[in-house]
Every structure is written in structure tokens, then in C-alpha cells.
Amino acid sequence: MAKVVRSQKKAGNLPKTDARHWLSRLFHNTYRNGDAITETKDLCARIARAGKRETFNLGTPNREAASRRAQEIYLSLLSKGWEETLAIYKPKAVKSANIATIGEYLAELQATVQFRQSTSRAYTQALRAIAAGVAGIGDQLAMDASGQPKKDRRKRIVYQSRRDHQGGGRDAWAAKVDALPLSILTGEAVQKWKLAYLAEHGSNPVKLQRAKHTVNSMIRSARSLFSERKDRLKHLRSNLMLPDPLPFQGVSLEEESSQKYVSKVDVRQLVAAAKRDLASDPAHREQFKVFCLGLLAGLRKREIDTLLWDQVKFDLGQIHIERTEFFEAKSKDSEAAVDCDEELLALLRGWAAQARGRFVIETKRKPRYHNAPASYYRADEHFKPLYVWLEAQGITDNKKLHTLRKELGSVLANEQGIFAAQQVLRHAHIQTTAKHYVDKRRAIRGGLGALLGDASPQMAAMAFPAPSRAKRPRRTATA
């Protein structure tokens, strides 16, 4: 008996591709027959792969033969995937199985995986947008009370835009997308959608690079919802049928051009202009606050919008970016202390002495909790005019406030190195900082100019005679 136990224990360490691995995992399944519970005559095995598990009847009561059958099924899973393997070894289950819809899968993730609100929203939007593109789902027809398409005064059919959150267009679009099965998101289908998306942007190199960046970001976000590495599938209910292979497997990302930030403004002139135009006018004081927090402290838009005076630690000379009732940080690494220049601290002390509320940026709009819609900012009345001013100063990027943060990162990387930039910008990985900023703390020269010696000024002054052009002989008419 002891020998058997030892051999089974040893078999448990064998790979699943070895028939002996399954010997200790065989069992007789049970089923209800009226009031009685009966065991199956044949042995069974539970086999798991790619976040899915199924029980297989191995068709024999012989343990050796059953273990070889389990091995055969597992090898089939490795080479053919779930769909084809089930069709061979469990055809009845295939007929009754229904692949989960996008809506069912998202609901299951919501119940079993803890996401940050903003992360969940971004991933869900990306998945729905790609699925809609694959299935060709655009804006929806607006229907009247009788179920007929609505028409405007000119008898034109009215469509509900998927961007219409108030009129129900977005809900109608999302409901149609959520009804799609996950099986439509094959690698081939997503690849075709990607190429069609890029083709819409024509041959303009700038627009095409932006499109590549957008499409890569969407694929990364949507693919993260199916990540086995991050245990997205670990707690899903066992009867939730997922396609095999999982969505987005085999989809390649587009090669992007360099994302190094190239400054287009002189920071010193920009600060001087802000002091002249914003700081000197009480009507623009909040805009000047936003400007300083973005450029001098490198805070993100949401961090500025929800910053509380309690987060400003004057005794430490720091601003603490941390979770509050109104804010959730982008990542764990984003929750950190930001060291402030003495000049910025002096400004903050002056503003704090005149503060009329909890927030550093004062506005009439009421705050919302951290799970508010992504587009809601309580300081929008200050952000928008500041964008106009920044554009007049030469900042034409789409995310003008974020450009101030990039300017700080550029200065830090250039003068103190990318590790200093990483600390201040609170990037999780140094690779992120290196991807966007150049680590150049001093001028880089080869030094070969020294070979010219003292003769270089004289050589620069030398007048090189222009090459003479010999006059061609005049052509004469011939008889």
C-alpha cells in the first residue's frame, strides 16, 4: 500500500503530457437517477486549460487505459484548442454550449475582478469599440412609440449617435454590441478591423502615426480583459463558455514611430508670459494655479482638479498625491510625494491664506466622487480658457495641460537624468520615462574638432576661389 501511495505522489509531479500524471486524478462521476445517486461505470477526469475546465468521461473502467485517454485529450487541447477537442471527445456538450456574449463576460468580470473605475471604463470602451468595428455596428436608428424609425421635419430618418449619452444613443449602441458573442473577436477578424481603421486615415504620415498609437492602445486595453497572467479568468464561473483561442490571440501591434517628447516652447519665456498675463490679473488667478501645478509640480489634470489643501504638506515642502473621496490615483506608483520648489511653496502659502474651501482650485461646480464620468472636471471653467492661452503661446498639442507635465519631464531628463524625471513624474517603470524623454545632461561631442588646432579661425576666413567656367566657343553656321 505504501508503494502505491509513493508512486502516486511521484506521478503527481509529472507533466500533464505524461499518462502517469492522470492516474491519481481519475474518479467515477455521479449522477442522480430518481432519488438514488449512481456512479458512472467508466472513469472520468477533470481537465483544465486556458482558464477553462471540463469533465471528460474516458469510456473505460480500466485505470491504465483511462489515464492514456486523459493524456490524449490533453495533447489534443494543446494542439487543437477547446472547440475542436470538445467536438471530438465531447460532442454532446458542444451542441448545447453557447459562447458567452460580450455583455455576459463583462458582467462576470465586474463580479469577480476588482478594477479601478477608470481602468474598467477604458478597457470596456476599447473592447466594445473593436467589437462594433468587427461587426459593423454604427449609430442606431431612433424609434418612435409605435416602433417605427423616427423622422425629422424634413422626413429624414433620425439616428441615435453612440456618443449621445443623454438621448439614449449610447445605451442602444452598447446593448447591440453586448449581445455579440466573444467568438467574433478572432485574431483574423481583429487584424482586418485594425487595417481598415488605419486605412481610413489615408497616407498622411502624422495622422497615420496617431492612428497606429490609438489602435495599439485599444488592442492592449481590450486584450487585458482576457489576460491569464493577471488572473482575469481565475474566478469566472465554470459554465461560462469562452472561445478557444481566447479573443485577440495572435493579433500583432503596429510599429510606432519614436514617442520622444520634443519641446516646441521656451519654458522660461512661457513662465514669464504666465506671470505677465495670468498672475497679475485676479480674474485669471485659478488659471495661474493650474499652470503652476502642471508645469512646476508635474501634476496630471485629474490630480489638479481634485487636489485638496490637506494634501499640501507645507512643513515637508511636498504635495502628496493619494487616494481621497474624490480621487483615485492612476496606479500605486502615482501615489507619492512630489517635492516642490520654494517659489511654488511660497505661492501655495499665499493662496492657502485666501482659500475659501477644501480644494486648491476654486470653482462653482460641485465635486463628485472618484467614480464620476471620465469627462467630468469641476475646474473646467478654468481649464478651457487656459487651453486658449497656452495655444497662443505655441502649445498646439491636443492635451495642452499634459504638455506642461511633459515640459517638466523634458527639463528634468535633460539636466538631471531620466531617473530624476521618473521620480518626479511618478512613472511605474523607468522604461516608460526612457520611451518619452531623452537622457542628455551635457553636450555630447566627439572632440575630433581639436585635430584642426589653432588653424580653424584662419581656415574659416579663407576665401576659396570659385571654379572658373571656360567660355564655350560661339557656334557658327555651316554651309
N, C-alpha and C positions, 0 to 999 in steps of 0.2 A: 504493500500500500504506500509506504514511504517513497518507494521508487517512482510510483506513478505520480505522486504529488510533485517530486523534484523535476520530473520530466515535463510536467505541465507548466511548472513555474519557469523552467528554462524555455519552453516553447513560447511563453508569453513575451519574451524578449526578441523573438524572431520577427522579421518584417512581414507585412500583410501579404506580400507576394509569395510567401512560403506556406505550403498547405498545412504544416505543423502548427502555424500560428493560430489556426482556426479550431484545432482540436479541443481546446479548453473553453471555446466560446460557442459550442453547439448546444442546442436545447430543443425540447419539444414544446412547440407553441400550444396554447389552449384556446378553445372556443366554446361558446355556450350552445348547448343542444337542449332546448326546452329549459328545464330547471337545472339540468346537470351541466357541469363544466368538464369538457373532454379534452384530452391531449391529442395532438396530431401524431399519426403513426410515424411520419417522416421527421427527420431532424431539420432544424431551422438555424439561421444565423442572421444577426443584425449587422449590416454593412454600411459604413458611413464614408462619404467622400464629398468634398467641396461644399461643406455646410449642409448636406442633406443625408438622411439616414432612412434605410428601408429594411424591412424584414423579408428574407427570402426563404421559401420552402425549398429544401435542397433535394427533395424527391427520393430520399433513401434513408433507411434507419441505420445503415452502416456508417460508423464514425469515420473510417478512413476515406470511404467514397464521398461522404458529405463534406469533409474538410477539403478534398480536392475540388469539389463543386464550388465551394465558397471561394477558394483560390481562383478558380476560373472566372467567377463573376467579378471578383475584384480586379483581375487583369483586364477584363472587358471594360470596366469603368475607367481604368487608366487610359486605354487606347481609344475607346469609342464614346465615352461620356454616358450620362444617365439616360438620355432619351432612347438611344439605340439599345443599351443594355437592358432596360426595362422591357422594351419591345421584344427582346429575345427570351429573357428569363422570367418576366412577369407581365405578359401581355394583357391580362385582365385589368391590372392596375393602370396601365397606360390608357385604356379605353375610358376609364372612369376619372382619370386625373385631369384637372384643369389647371393650366399655368396661372399663377397669381396675376392679377391686374396691377397696374402701376399704383392705383389708389389703395388697393389691399396691402401692397408691400409697404407703401409709405405709412399707412396706419399702423402696421405691425412694427415698423421701426420706431415710430413715435411711442409705442407702448413698451418697447424692450431696450431701446438705446437712449442714453442721455446725451443730447446735443445742446450746445449753446443755441439760443434762439436765432441769432443772426446766421450761424453756421447752417442750421437746419433749413432756414429760409433760402439761403443761397444755393445749397445742394438741391433742394426741391425744385426751385425755379429752373436750374440748369437741366435737371432730368426731364421736367415737363417740356421745356423748350426744345430739347433734342428730340424727344418722342413725338412732339407735334410736327417738327420738321420732317421726321422719317415718315409719319403717317399722312402728311399733307394737310394738317388741321390748322386753319387760319381763323379769322374772325367769324363769329357765328351770326346767323340770321336772327333778327329781332322778331319775336312772335307777338301777335295781339291776343286778346282774351279768347277769341274763337279758335286759336291755334293756327291762324294764317300768318304769312310773313307781313310784317309791318311795312307801310309805305309812307313817305313824307308827302308834303303838299304837292310836289311835282310828280307824284306817283312812282318815285324811285324806291327800290327796296332798301330798307334800313338794316345796317349790320351793327352788331354789338362788338366793339373792339375788345380784345383781350387785355388792353390797358385800361379799360373802363371799370374801375373798382367800385364806383358809386352806382352806376346803372345796371350792374349785373353781368356785363360783358365778360369780365374776368372769370366770374364763377361759372358761367356757361362754358367757356373755353376749357377751364380746369376740369370740369366734370366730364367733358368729352375725352380729354387726354387721360384722365384717371381710369377710364373704362377700357383703355387699351391693355392687352396682355404684355407682360415683360418680354415675351418671346420675339416681339418685333425689333428689339434692340440688339440684333445680331451684329457681329463685327463688320460684316459686309454692308448692312443697311446703314450703320452709323458712318462708315467710311464714305459711302455715297452722299449722305447728308452733308458731311464735312466738306467734300469737294464742291458740292452745289452751293454751299454757303460762301465759300471762298470765291467761286466764280461770279457771284453777284457783285463783288467789289472790283471787278474788272482788272485792268493791268496797272492801275496807279500804285506804284511801289509803297507809298506811305500808307494808303488805305488798306492795301493788301497785308502789310505787316501788322496793322492794328487788328484786322480780321483774324489773322493767324493767332495773335495773342488772345483774342476773345474766344475763339473756338477751342484753343488748348485749355483755357481756364474753365470753360463749360464742361469739357470732357473730363478734366481732372475732378471737378466738383461732383458731377453725376456719378463717375466711376467710384468715388469714395463711399457712396452709399452701399456698394457691394463688396467692400474690402474685407477679405478674410483676415488679413494681417491686423486689422483694427477691431476684430471680433464683432463686426456688424451683424454676422449671421449666427452668432453663438446661441442666442436665446430666442430665435424665431420658433414659432410653433411647428411641430414636426409635420403637420399635414399641409403646410403652406408649400405649394409646388413651385419651384423655381426652375427656369430654363437651364439647360446644360448644353454648352458652356454658359456661364453667367454673362449678363449684359456687359458690353464694352471690352470683352476679352479679345485681344488681338488687334485692337484699334491703336494705331500709331499717332503720335502727336506731330504737329508741323514744326519744322525747324524755324526758329525765330531769329531775327537779327539781334545784334547787341542791344541790351537794355541799359547800358551805362548812361547815367544821367549827365547831360551836357548843359551846363548853366548858360542861360541866354541873357542874364542881367548882371549888373554890378551890384553886389549886396550892399556896399557902402552907400552908393547912390540911392538904392531902394530905401534904406533906413533913413537917410536924410530927407527923402521925399515924404516918407511917412510922418516924420517929425514936423515937417512943414505943413502938410495937408490934413493930417488926421489928429495928431496930438494937440495941435494949437486950437482946434475947434471943438468945444464941448459937445456939439451935436454928433461928432464922429468919435467920441471917446471909446464907445464899445467896440467900434471897428478897429481902433488902435490897440485895444486889449487883445482882440482876436489875432491881429497881425503879430504882436509881440509873442504871444503864446505859441503861435505856429512857427515863426522864424527863430526865435531865441531859445525856446524850450523844445521845439520839435514835436509838439502835441498834434495828434490827429483831430479831425473835425469833430467826431463824436466825443472825444476826450475834452475838447474845448467847450463844446456845447453843454456838457453836464458837469463841468468842474465846479466843485464846492469849495468854499473858503476853508472848510475843515481839512481839505487835502493839501492846503498850502502850509508847510511847516517852516515858519519864519526862523525859529531857533536853530533848525538844521540847514536852512538855506536850500530847501528842496520842495518839489511838488510831488506828492505821492499819487500815482495812478493806481487805483484799486477799485474793487467792486463796491458799488453803492446801491441804494434802492433805485437809482435812475440809470445806472451804467454797469455793463459787464464788459470786461477787457477782451480784446481780440484773442489773446492767448495768455497762458500762465506767465510767459516771459514779458508780456506787455504790462503786467502788474509789477511796477518797480518804482524806485525813487529817481526823479530827474533833478540833477544838480542845476541850480540857477546862478546866472551871473549876478554880481552885487547890484548892477544897474537895474536888472529886471526885478530883483527883490525890493529895491527902493520904490520902483513903480507900483509893485503889488501892495506894499505897505500904504502908499498914498491912496490907492483905490480901495483898500480894505477899510481905511478910516472913513470913507464916504459910502460904504456899502449899504444897500437898503434891502438885502435879502441874503439867502444862503449861497446863491450862485455867483461866481466871479463875473460872468457875462450877464448883464441885467437885460431883461426883455419882458414884454407884456404877456407873451404866450406862456401857458401853464406847462409845467414839466410833465412828462409821462414816465412810466416805469420802463425798465430796460427792454421789455418785450414789445415796445411800441413799433408801429410800422417803420421800415427802414428809411423811408423818405421823410420822416418827421424830425424836424430840428426846431427847438424852441428859440434859437437865435437866428432863424432865417432872415429876419428883418435887418440884421447886421451883416450876415454873410453875403447876401446878394449885392448890396452897394459896394462892399469891399471887393467883390469879384470885378465889378466895373472899374474900380480904381486900379486894381492890380493889372488888368488888361491894358489900361492906359500907360502903365509903367513897363510894358513889354512882356508880361507873363500871359501867354495865349493858350496854355495847356487847358484841357477840359477840366481837370481838377486843380484849380488855381490855388486853393488853400493848401492842398497837399504838396504843391510845388515849393511852398515856403519851407516845409519839412525837408524836402529834397535838397534845397539850397543849404540848409544847416548840415545835412549829411555830407554834401559835397565839400564844404569848408572843413569839416572835421576830418574826413578821409584824406584830404589834400595836405592838411597841416599837422594832424596828429595820428593819422593812420586809420585803417578800416576797423581795427579793434575798438578804438575810441568811438568811432561812428556807430558801431554795433551796440555799444553800451548805452549811448545817449538815445539812439533810435529804438532800442529795445527789440532788436531782431532776435528770433529764437536761434538762428544758426548764422555763423559767420559767412557761409556760402551766400546767403541772401544779401548781405551787405556787399560782398565782393562782386556779386552779379550786377549791382546797380551803381557802385561807386568805384572810382579809381584811387588806389592807394599810392599817392605821389606826394611825399613830404618834402622833396627838394628837387631842384632841376637835375635832369638826367642828361649828361653829355658824354660823348666818347672820349674827349680830350685829345683827339688827333689834330686839332687845330694848332696845338703847341708846336707841331712839326714845322709850321710856317715861320715860327720865330718872330723876330722884330721886323721882318721884311713885309709883314702883311699890310701895314698902312701905306707903304710905298707902292705895293702891288695894286692896292685898291685905287690909287691915284693915277696909275699908269694909263696912258691913252693908247689903246690898241688901234692901230690903223685899220680902217675898213678895207675889205678886199677890193682891189681895183677891178673895174669892169672894162675890158678892152672893147673899143668901138668896132662894131662889125662893118666890114666894107659895104658901101652902098651898092645895091644890086642894080645892074644896068640891063637894059633891054637888049635882047639878042635878036639878030636878024633871023 
